[in-house]
Amino acid sequence: MVESRAMSGADNTRPRTRRHLTLTDYLVRVPLGLLSLVVLAIAAVPVMIYMTALYYATRWASALFAGRRPQRAEGSNREERVA
């Protein structure tokens, strides 16, 4: 079994120090991160609308053509093993 150093407990005895955010982090990285989240949300909404419309279109099309499907043969739903 593979053990990670984090789970072994050897290095977990001393507390881990956190890096303090600098002025560059607050003025550049944080706004860029929030802007990327906004862009992802704006891009995700049309995709969700398109996928929902596609789902209902396929359900409508399958209901429209449901009577034209050929009948299955007797026992065709069984799986047969081929050795």
Secondary structure in CASP SS format (residue, H / E / C, confidence):
PFRMAT SS
TARGET T0000
AUTHOR 0000-0000-0000
METHOD secondary structure of the structure
MODEL  1
M C 1.00
V C 1.00
E C 1.00
S C 1.00
R H 1.00
A H 1.00
M H 1.00
S H 1.00
G C 1.00
A C 1.00
D C 1.00
N C 1.00
T C 1.00
R C 1.00
P C 1.00
R C 1.00
T C 1.00
R C 1.00
R C 1.00
H C 1.00
L C 1.00
T C 1.00
L H 1.00
T H 1.00
D H 1.00
Y H 1.00
L H 1.00
V H 1.00
R H 1.00
V H 1.00
P H 1.00
L H 1.00
G H 1.00
L H 1.00
L H 1.00
S H 1.00
L H 1.00
V H 1.00
V H 1.00
L H 1.00
A H 1.00
I H 1.00
A H 1.00
A H 1.00
V H 1.00
P H 1.00
V H 1.00
M H 1.00
I H 1.00
Y H 1.00
M H 1.00
T H 1.00
A H 1.00
L H 1.00
Y H 1.00
Y H 1.00
A H 1.00
T H 1.00
R H 1.00
W H 1.00
A H 1.00
S H 1.00
A H 1.00
L H 1.00
F C 1.00
A H 1.00
G H 1.00
R H 1.00
R C 1.00
P C 1.00
Q C 1.00
R C 1.00
A C 1.00
E C 1.00
G C 1.00
S C 1.00
N C 1.00
R C 1.00
E C 1.00
E C 1.00
R C 1.00
V C 1.00
A C 1.00
END
